[in-house]
Amino acid sequence: MERVHSAKYIFVTGGVLSGLGKGITAASIGTILQARGLKVSIQKCDPYLNVDAGLLNPAEHGECFVTRDGAETDLDLGHYERFLDIEMTQASSTMGGRLLAELIQTERAGKMNGKTVQLVPHFTNSIQEAIISAGKGSDVHIVEIGGTVGDMEASPFLEAIRELASRVGYQNCIFAYVVYVPYLGTSKEFKSKPAQNAVRDLRSLGIMPDLLLARMEEPSKNGIADKLSMFSGVRPEGVVLLPNARTVYEVPLTLEEHGIGDLVCKQLGLQSKAADMTKWRQVVAAATGDYQKTVKIGLVVKYLDNDDTYFSVVESLRSAAWQQKVKLSFEWVSAEQLETEGTDGLKEFDGLLIPGGFGDRGLEGMIMAADYAIKNKVPYLGICLGLQMAVIAAARQAGLAGANTTEANNDTPYDVIYIMQGQRGKESTGGTMRLGNYTCKLADGSLAERVYGTKEIVERHRHRYEVNQKFAPELEKVGLIISGTSPDHKLVEMVEHQDHPYFIATQAHPEFLSRPFRAHPLFVGLIAAAASNI
């Protein structure tokens, strides 16, 4: 294939086991390059045969992050946005299933001229073209390959980046490899053999790592870095030990202190200014501050198998707490457990938050929590499903017995939450919801307007069911008002309670726009209201 001249590339892969933090590592490398004034773009390549992350089980894969243009993606794109403060798009997320589907469609349309379609070169070429396209206009394009070296489905992606390095020139590429170094308590020593074997596996595929980033549970003092360098062939200055940090936002500082930014710029021939890490030192100081007050928030949820399901929500709460100079304590509350045990356990919380979700499981418990927050003046933030449950709770308070969402009960006498005509029949299909950025007009004098400090906002969405506005008069009688709508007023975007210190809910997902150095106002409002009651 022809030689390509474009951005410089950094490929981030992982070995030994999954869940090591490749996404945070990739974002952190981008952060220290940004701090040098370089234009950085970033992309996640997932080997899964899914077309996108929209239908993946959140209990297994964690949250589904949504980009401004409506792409349903892996949660690593949330790390990218929080660290780099740039908005991702569909180009930032490449799944194997989508590329394969496009390749098969091309073949079925007769555009392959009768060629035998193969993983190499056709699928690997598709991967390369997706990477090159996503990196256009950048000084440095960072590409994270999902999964672990050795996974069967990852092989075409690893072959693709090996070939791409040849196309663009090896002097324009860096391969960063994240591995795990376990600690054996019985012998009281770190064992480097799994990492050594992982490097051998990568080298057997024709890829020699330039950076070796070793994840560890605790700091090491026994020369493990020198040993890793010797037996992996990675130069000593390219080996970085990454023990568990107090906060993930320390990782960019650790990489910068190790000289990784200078090493990368030198190897790639990049001209840059001195790194300014002031912002990240401030973030770490805020994240690790010794605050006097502790705010306890109850997250009423249905998915309890994986904390990553609500990763962006938790990060948003943390950022808001740092901004308000309070400690955050949060606890998962099983919505299903509320249904059987009642709401007495909610008394221990200074505020409640109900995040998004799908399906009818646990909905009654969420409605009970929203009802409790209204009646007991407990600060409340509802997100997506949390807005819908708040509306149902208010409707029942207004005397609409049996009010519900048609997601749970198609025969409800009062469908205060219903599916719009264009969404019927698509309930179990991917990529068909209201996705991505939508504009919202806020009501004059509303709490929402005061919190945001503006009359018009843009938030990201991921939902199918909507508030049925024909019940607005009944809701208003018990104090729940519509405080934000779409510009044409057809869709409800925000509701709030008039007789309440802080009860607000949004149909959107504000957690996707929160940043560690710029907390989202809805979360700041919740934390501030909760702290005022302590």
C-alpha positions as CSV (number, residue, x, y, z in Angstrom):
1,M,0.0,0.0,0.0
2,E,1.0,3.6,-0.5
3,R,3.0,5.5,2.2
4,V,0.8,7.8,4.2
5,H,1.9,11.2,5.6
6,S,-0.4,12.4,8.3
7,A,-0.4,12.7,12.1
8,K,2.0,11.0,14.4
9,Y,0.6,7.9,16.1
10,I,0.7,6.4,19.5
11,F,-0.8,2.9,19.8
12,V,-1.8,1.7,23.2
13,T,-2.3,-2.0,23.8
14,G,-2.6,-4.1,26.9
15,G,-1.2,-7.5,28.1
16,V,-1.5,-10.0,31.0
17,L,-5.2,-9.2,31.8
18,S,-7.9,-6.7,31.0
19,G,-9.1,-3.8,33.1
20,L,-5.6,-2.4,33.7
21,G,-6.6,1.2,32.8
22,K,-5.5,1.4,29.1
23,G,-8.1,4.1,28.6
24,I,-6.8,6.3,31.5
25,T,-3.2,5.7,30.3
26,A,-4.0,6.7,26.8
27,A,-5.9,9.8,28.0
28,S,-3.0,10.7,30.3
29,I,-0.4,10.5,27.5
30,G,-2.7,12.8,25.5
31,T,-2.9,15.1,28.4
32,I,0.8,15.6,28.8
33,L,1.1,16.2,25.0
34,Q,-1.7,18.7,25.2
35,A,0.1,20.5,28.0
36,R,2.9,21.1,25.5
37,G,0.6,22.9,23.1
38,L,0.1,19.9,20.7
39,K,-3.2,19.1,19.0
40,V,-4.2,15.6,20.2
41,S,-7.0,13.4,19.0
42,I,-7.8,9.9,20.3
43,Q,-9.7,6.8,19.3
44,K,-10.8,3.5,20.8
45,C,-10.7,0.4,18.6
46,D,-12.7,-2.4,20.0
47,P,-12.4,-5.9,18.5
48,Y,-16.0,-6.9,19.5
49,L,-18.2,-8.0,16.7
50,N,-20.9,-5.6,18.0
51,V,-21.7,-2.7,15.8
52,D,-21.7,-0.3,18.8
53,A,-21.9,-0.4,22.5
54,G,-25.7,0.4,22.6
55,L,-26.9,-3.1,23.2
56,L,-24.0,-4.3,25.4
57,N,-25.0,-5.4,28.9
58,P,-23.9,-2.6,31.3
59,A,-23.5,-5.1,34.1
60,E,-20.7,-6.7,32.1
61,H,-19.2,-3.8,30.2
62,G,-19.9,-0.8,32.3
63,E,-21.6,2.4,31.1
64,C,-22.4,3.2,27.5
65,F,-20.9,6.6,26.8
66,V,-22.7,8.8,24.2
67,T,-20.9,11.3,22.0
68,R,-22.2,14.6,20.8
69,D,-23.2,13.1,17.4
70,G,-25.1,10.2,19.0
71,A,-22.5,7.4,18.9
72,E,-23.0,4.8,21.6
73,T,-19.5,3.9,22.7
74,D,-17.3,2.2,25.3
75,L,-16.8,4.0,28.6
76,D,-13.1,4.8,27.7
77,L,-14.4,7.7,25.6
78,G,-15.6,9.2,28.9
79,H,-12.0,9.1,30.2
80,Y,-10.8,10.7,27.0
81,E,-13.3,13.6,27.3
82,R,-12.7,14.2,31.0
83,F,-8.9,14.3,30.6
84,L,-8.6,16.0,27.2
85,D,-11.7,18.2,27.4
86,I,-12.5,17.6,23.7
87,E,-15.8,16.2,22.5
88,M,-15.6,12.7,20.9
89,T,-17.5,11.7,17.8
90,Q,-18.4,8.5,16.0
91,A,-14.9,8.6,14.4
92,S,-13.5,8.3,17.9
93,S,-15.0,4.8,18.4
94,T,-14.3,2.0,16.0
95,M,-15.9,-1.4,16.7
96,G,-15.0,-4.5,14.7
97,G,-18.6,-5.4,14.0
98,R,-19.3,-2.0,12.3
99,L,-16.3,-2.3,10.1
100,L,-17.1,-5.9,9.2
101,A,-20.7,-4.9,8.4
102,E,-19.5,-2.2,6.1
103,L,-17.1,-4.6,4.4
104,I,-19.8,-7.2,3.8
105,Q,-22.1,-4.5,2.4
106,T,-19.4,-3.4,0.0
107,E,-18.9,-7.0,-1.1
108,R,-22.6,-7.6,-1.5
109,A,-22.9,-4.4,-3.6
110,G,-20.5,-6.0,-6.1
111,K,-17.7,-3.4,-5.4
112,M,-15.0,-5.9,-4.6
113,N,-14.6,-7.0,-8.3
114,G,-14.9,-10.7,-7.5
115,K,-12.0,-10.7,-5.0
116,T,-11.9,-13.1,-2.2
117,V,-12.6,-11.0,0.9
118,Q,-10.2,-11.7,3.7
119,L,-9.2,-10.5,7.2
120,V,-5.9,-9.6,5.6
121,P,-5.8,-7.3,3.7
122,H,-9.4,-6.2,3.5
123,F,-10.4,-6.0,7.1
124,T,-7.0,-4.8,8.3
125,N,-7.1,-2.1,5.6
126,S,-10.5,-1.0,6.8
127,I,-9.1,-0.6,10.3
128,Q,-6.2,1.4,9.1
129,E,-8.4,3.7,7.0
130,A,-10.6,4.3,10.1
131,I,-7.5,5.2,12.1
132,I,-6.1,7.5,9.5
133,S,-9.4,9.3,9.0
134,A,-9.9,9.8,12.7
135,G,-6.4,11.3,13.1
136,K,-6.6,13.9,10.3
137,G,-5.7,17.4,11.4
138,S,-3.9,16.4,14.6
139,D,-0.3,16.6,15.6
140,V,-0.7,13.3,17.5
141,H,-3.4,10.7,17.2
142,I,-3.6,8.2,20.0
143,V,-5.2,4.8,19.3
144,E,-6.2,2.4,22.1
145,I,-6.8,-1.2,21.1
146,G,-9.4,-2.8,23.3
147,G,-9.0,-6.2,25.0
148,T,-5.7,-8.0,25.6
149,V,-2.9,-9.2,23.4
150,G,-3.6,-12.8,22.8
151,D,-7.3,-12.4,22.4
152,M,-8.3,-14.1,19.2
153,E,-10.6,-11.2,18.0
154,A,-7.9,-8.6,18.6
155,S,-5.5,-10.2,16.1
156,P,-6.7,-8.2,13.0
157,F,-6.4,-4.9,14.9
158,L,-2.9,-5.7,16.1
159,E,-1.9,-6.7,12.6
160,A,-3.5,-3.5,11.3
161,I,-1.5,-1.2,13.5
162,R,1.7,-3.1,12.7
163,E,1.0,-2.6,9.0
164,L,0.1,1.1,9.6
165,A,3.4,1.8,11.2
166,S,5.1,0.6,8.0
167,R,2.8,2.8,5.9
168,V,3.4,6.0,7.9
169,G,7.0,5.2,8.8
170,Y,8.2,3.8,12.1
171,Q,9.7,7.1,13.0
172,N,6.1,8.5,13.2
173,C,4.8,5.8,15.6
174,I,5.1,4.8,19.2
175,F,3.8,1.6,20.7
176,A,2.8,1.8,24.4
177,Y,2.1,-1.4,26.2
178,V,0.2,-1.6,29.5
179,V,1.0,-4.7,31.5
180,Y,0.4,-6.0,35.0
181,V,3.0,-6.9,37.6
182,P,1.4,-8.9,40.5
183,Y,2.6,-9.0,44.1
184,L,2.9,-12.3,45.9
185,G,2.2,-11.8,49.6
186,T,3.7,-15.2,50.6
187,S,7.1,-14.4,49.2
188,K,6.7,-10.6,49.5
189,E,7.9,-9.8,46.0
190,F,6.7,-8.5,42.7
191,K,6.7,-11.0,39.9
192,S,7.7,-9.7,36.5
193,K,7.4,-12.9,34.5
194,P,3.7,-12.3,33.4
195,A,4.8,-8.9,32.0
196,Q,7.8,-10.5,30.3
197,N,5.7,-13.1,28.7
198,A,3.2,-10.5,27.6
199,V,5.9,-8.5,25.9
200,R,7.1,-11.7,24.2
201,D,3.6,-12.3,22.9
202,L,3.4,-8.8,21.4
203,R,6.9,-9.1,19.8
204,S,5.8,-12.4,18.2
205,L,3.2,-10.3,16.3
206,G,5.9,-8.1,14.9
207,I,5.4,-5.2,17.4
208,M,8.2,-4.0,19.6
209,P,6.9,-1.7,22.4
210,D,8.6,1.7,22.9
211,L,6.9,2.3,26.2
212,L,6.2,-0.3,28.9
213,L,3.7,0.9,31.5
214,A,3.5,-1.5,34.4
215,R,0.4,-1.4,36.6
216,M,0.9,-2.5,40.2
217,E,-1.1,-2.6,43.4
218,E,1.6,-1.0,45.5
219,P,4.8,1.0,44.8
220,S,7.9,-1.2,44.2
221,K,11.4,-0.5,45.7
222,N,13.3,-3.6,44.5
223,G,14.5,-2.6,41.0
224,I,11.5,-4.1,39.1
225,A,11.8,-1.4,36.4
226,D,15.3,-2.3,35.6
227,K,14.4,-6.0,35.4
228,L,11.4,-5.2,33.1
229,S,13.7,-3.2,30.8
230,M,16.4,-5.9,30.7
231,F,14.0,-8.8,29.8
232,S,11.6,-6.8,27.6
233,G,14.1,-4.9,25.5
234,V,12.4,-1.6,26.3
235,R,14.9,1.1,27.1
236,P,15.0,2.0,30.9
237,E,13.6,5.5,30.4
238,G,10.6,3.9,28.6
239,V,9.6,1.8,31.5
240,V,7.1,3.4,33.9
241,L,5.7,1.9,37.1
242,L,2.1,2.9,37.8
243,P,1.0,1.8,41.3
244,N,-2.5,2.5,42.4
245,A,-2.9,6.3,42.7
246,R,-5.0,8.3,45.1
247,T,-6.9,9.6,42.1
248,V,-6.7,8.7,38.4
249,Y,-5.9,12.3,37.7
250,E,-2.5,11.8,39.2
251,V,-1.5,9.6,36.3
252,P,-0.6,12.5,33.9
253,L,1.6,13.9,36.6
254,T,3.3,10.6,37.1
255,L,4.0,10.2,33.4
256,E,5.3,13.8,33.1
257,E,7.6,13.4,36.1
258,H,9.0,10.3,34.5
259,G,9.8,12.2,31.3
260,I,7.4,10.4,29.0
261,G,6.3,13.6,27.4
262,D,9.9,14.6,26.4
263,L,10.6,11.0,25.3
264,V,7.6,10.9,23.0
265,C,8.3,14.3,21.5
266,K,11.9,13.4,20.8
267,Q,11.1,10.1,19.3
268,L,8.4,11.5,17.1
269,G,10.3,14.6,16.1
270,L,7.7,16.9,17.6
271,Q,8.5,20.6,18.3
272,S,6.6,21.7,21.4
273,K,6.7,24.1,24.3
274,A,7.4,23.2,27.9
275,A,4.6,21.3,29.6
276,D,2.3,23.3,31.9
277,M,0.7,20.8,34.3
278,T,-0.7,23.5,36.6
279,K,-4.3,22.5,36.0
280,W,-3.7,18.9,36.8
281,R,-1.8,19.7,40.0
282,Q,-4.8,21.8,41.0
283,V,-7.2,18.9,40.2
284,V,-5.2,16.4,42.2
285,A,-5.0,18.9,45.1
286,A,-8.8,19.3,45.0
287,A,-9.4,15.5,44.7
288,T,-7.2,14.8,47.7
289,G,-8.1,17.7,49.9
290,D,-8.9,17.3,53.6
291,Y,-12.4,18.8,53.8
292,Q,-14.3,19.2,57.0
293,K,-17.8,18.4,55.7
294,T,-18.9,15.0,54.3
295,V,-21.9,14.8,52.0
296,K,-23.5,11.4,51.7
297,I,-25.4,10.7,48.5
298,G,-27.6,7.7,47.8
299,L,-27.6,6.4,44.3
300,V,-30.8,4.5,43.7
301,V,-29.9,2.0,40.9
302,K,-30.9,-1.2,39.2
303,Y,-27.5,-2.4,38.0
304,L,-25.3,-3.4,41.0
305,D,-23.0,-5.9,39.4
306,N,-20.4,-3.5,38.0
307,D,-19.5,-0.1,39.5
308,D,-18.4,1.1,36.0
309,T,-22.1,1.1,34.9
310,Y,-22.4,4.6,36.4
311,F,-18.7,5.7,36.1
312,S,-19.4,9.1,34.6
313,V,-22.1,9.8,37.3
314,V,-19.7,9.0,40.1
315,E,-17.0,11.1,38.6
316,S,-19.4,14.0,38.2
317,L,-20.4,13.8,41.8
318,R,-16.7,13.7,42.9
319,S,-15.9,16.8,40.8
320,A,-18.9,18.7,42.2
321,A,-17.8,17.8,45.7
322,W,-14.3,19.0,45.1
323,Q,-15.7,22.3,43.7
324,Q,-17.8,22.7,46.8
325,K,-14.9,21.7,49.1
326,V,-16.6,18.8,50.8
327,K,-15.9,15.1,51.0
328,L,-18.1,12.8,49.0
329,S,-19.5,9.6,50.5
330,F,-21.9,7.7,48.3
331,E,-23.7,4.4,48.6
332,W,-25.5,2.2,46.1
333,V,-29.1,1.6,46.9
334,S,-30.9,-1.3,45.3
335,A,-34.1,-0.1,43.8
336,E,-35.5,-3.6,44.0
337,Q,-34.6,-3.8,47.7
338,L,-36.5,-0.6,48.3
339,E,-39.6,-2.2,46.9
340,T,-39.6,-4.9,49.6
341,E,-37.9,-3.0,52.6
342,G,-39.4,0.5,52.2
343,T,-37.7,3.9,52.3
344,D,-36.6,4.1,55.9
345,G,-33.0,3.4,54.9
346,L,-33.0,6.6,52.8
347,K,-32.9,8.7,56.0
348,E,-29.1,8.4,56.2
349,F,-28.6,10.3,53.0
350,D,-28.1,14.1,52.5
351,G,-29.2,13.8,48.9
352,L,-30.5,11.3,46.4
353,L,-29.7,10.6,42.7
354,I,-31.5,8.3,40.3
355,P,-29.4,7.7,37.1
356,G,-30.5,6.3,33.7
357,G,-31.5,2.7,33.0
358,F,-33.7,0.5,30.9
359,G,-36.4,-2.1,31.5
360,D,-39.1,-2.4,34.2
361,R,-37.0,-4.0,36.9
362,G,-36.7,-1.8,40.0
363,L,-38.9,1.0,38.7
364,E,-41.3,0.9,41.6
365,G,-38.4,1.3,44.1
366,M,-37.1,4.3,42.1
367,I,-40.6,5.9,42.2
368,M,-40.7,5.3,46.0
369,A,-37.3,7.1,46.3
370,A,-38.5,10.1,44.2
371,D,-41.7,10.3,46.2
372,Y,-39.6,10.2,49.4
373,A,-37.4,13.0,48.2
374,I,-40.4,15.2,47.4
375,K,-42.2,14.6,50.7
376,N,-39.1,14.9,52.9
377,K,-37.5,17.8,51.0
378,V,-34.3,15.8,50.4
379,P,-32.1,17.2,47.6
380,Y,-32.7,15.2,44.5
381,L,-31.2,14.9,41.0
382,G,-32.9,12.7,38.4
383,I,-31.1,11.7,35.2
384,C,-33.0,10.3,32.3
385,L,-34.9,7.5,33.9
386,G,-34.6,9.5,37.2
387,L,-36.7,12.2,35.6
388,Q,-39.4,9.8,34.4
389,M,-39.6,8.2,37.9
390,A,-40.0,11.7,39.4
391,V,-42.9,12.5,37.1
392,I,-44.6,9.2,37.9
393,A,-44.2,9.9,41.6
394,A,-45.7,13.3,41.3
395,A,-48.6,12.0,39.1
396,R,-49.5,9.5,41.8
397,Q,-49.4,12.2,44.4
398,A,-51.8,14.2,42.2
399,G,-54.3,11.3,42.5
400,L,-53.6,9.6,39.2
401,A,-53.6,6.1,40.7
402,G,-51.7,3.6,38.6
403,A,-49.8,6.3,36.7
404,N,-46.8,4.7,35.1
405,T,-44.5,4.4,32.1
406,T,-45.6,2.3,29.2
407,E,-42.2,0.7,29.4
408,A,-43.4,-1.1,32.5
409,N,-47.2,-1.2,31.9
410,N,-48.8,-0.8,28.5
411,D,-52.2,-0.8,30.1
412,T,-51.6,2.0,32.6
413,P,-54.7,4.3,32.8
414,Y,-52.3,7.3,33.0
415,D,-49.4,7.0,30.6
416,V,-47.5,10.0,32.0
417,I,-44.3,8.5,30.4
418,Y,-45.0,7.1,27.0
419,I,-43.2,6.0,23.8
420,M,-43.5,8.4,20.9
421,Q,-45.0,7.2,17.6
422,G,-41.8,7.1,15.7
423,Q,-40.2,4.9,18.4
424,R,-42.8,2.1,18.5
425,G,-41.5,-1.2,17.4
426,K,-37.9,-0.3,17.9
427,E,-37.7,-1.0,21.6
428,S,-35.0,-3.7,21.4
429,T,-33.1,-2.3,18.5
430,G,-29.7,-0.5,18.5
431,G,-29.0,3.1,17.4
432,T,-32.7,4.1,17.2
433,M,-33.2,6.2,20.4
434,R,-32.9,9.9,20.8
435,L,-29.1,10.1,20.9
436,G,-26.5,12.8,21.1
437,N,-26.8,16.6,21.5
438,Y,-30.2,18.3,21.8
439,T,-31.0,21.9,22.6
440,C,-33.2,22.8,25.6
441,K,-35.0,26.1,26.4
442,L,-35.2,26.8,30.1
443,A,-38.2,28.5,31.7
444,D,-37.8,32.1,32.9
445,G,-37.1,32.2,36.7
446,S,-36.8,28.5,37.0
447,L,-34.4,26.6,39.2
448,A,-32.9,25.2,36.1
449,E,-32.2,28.7,34.7
450,R,-30.5,29.7,37.9
451,V,-28.4,26.6,38.1
452,Y,-27.2,26.8,34.5
453,G,-27.0,30.6,34.5
454,T,-28.5,30.7,31.0
455,K,-31.8,30.3,29.2
456,E,-30.6,27.8,26.5
457,I,-28.5,24.7,27.0
458,V,-27.3,21.7,25.0
459,E,-27.1,18.3,26.6
460,R,-26.5,14.7,25.4
461,H,-29.4,12.2,25.3
462,R,-29.9,8.5,25.3
463,H,-33.5,7.5,25.7
464,R,-36.7,6.4,24.0
465,Y,-39.5,7.3,26.3
466,E,-40.8,10.8,26.8
467,V,-43.0,12.8,29.3
468,N,-46.6,13.0,28.2
469,Q,-47.4,16.7,28.5
470,K,-51.2,16.2,28.6
471,F,-50.7,15.5,32.3
472,A,-48.9,18.8,33.0
473,P,-51.8,20.4,34.7
474,E,-52.1,17.6,37.2
475,L,-48.4,17.6,37.9
476,E,-48.4,21.4,38.5
477,K,-51.1,21.0,41.1
478,V,-48.7,19.1,43.3
479,G,-45.8,21.5,42.5
480,L,-43.9,19.6,39.7
481,I,-43.4,21.9,36.8
482,I,-41.9,21.5,33.4
483,S,-38.9,23.9,33.4
484,G,-37.1,22.9,30.2
485,T,-38.4,21.8,26.8
486,S,-37.1,21.3,23.2
487,P,-37.2,24.6,21.2
488,D,-40.5,23.6,19.6
489,H,-41.9,22.7,23.1
490,K,-42.9,19.2,21.9
491,L,-40.5,17.4,24.2
492,V,-40.0,17.7,28.0
493,E,-36.3,18.1,28.9
494,M,-36.4,19.2,32.5
495,V,-38.7,19.2,35.5
496,E,-38.4,20.6,39.0
497,H,-40.4,20.9,42.1
498,Q,-41.5,24.4,43.2
499,D,-41.8,23.7,46.9
500,H,-38.5,22.1,47.4
501,P,-34.9,23.2,48.2
502,Y,-33.4,21.2,45.3
503,F,-35.5,18.8,43.3
504,I,-34.6,18.8,39.6
505,A,-34.5,16.2,36.9
506,T,-33.3,16.1,33.3
507,Q,-34.1,13.8,30.4
508,A,-30.5,14.2,29.3
509,H,-27.3,12.8,30.6
510,P,-25.3,15.7,32.1
511,E,-22.7,13.4,33.5
512,F,-21.2,13.2,30.0
513,L,-20.3,16.9,30.0
514,S,-18.8,17.1,33.5
515,R,-15.1,17.6,33.8
516,P,-12.7,17.2,36.9
517,F,-11.8,20.9,36.6
518,R,-15.3,22.1,35.5
519,A,-18.0,20.2,37.4
520,H,-21.5,20.1,35.8
521,P,-23.9,22.6,37.4
522,L,-26.6,20.1,38.1
523,F,-24.2,18.0,40.2
524,V,-22.8,21.1,41.9
525,G,-26.3,22.1,42.8
526,L,-27.1,18.7,44.3
527,I,-23.9,18.7,46.4
528,A,-24.4,22.3,47.5
529,A,-28.0,21.6,48.5
530,A,-27.0,18.4,50.3
531,A,-24.2,20.2,52.1
532,S,-26.4,23.0,53.3
533,N,-28.4,20.5,55.4
534,I,-25.4,19.2,57.3
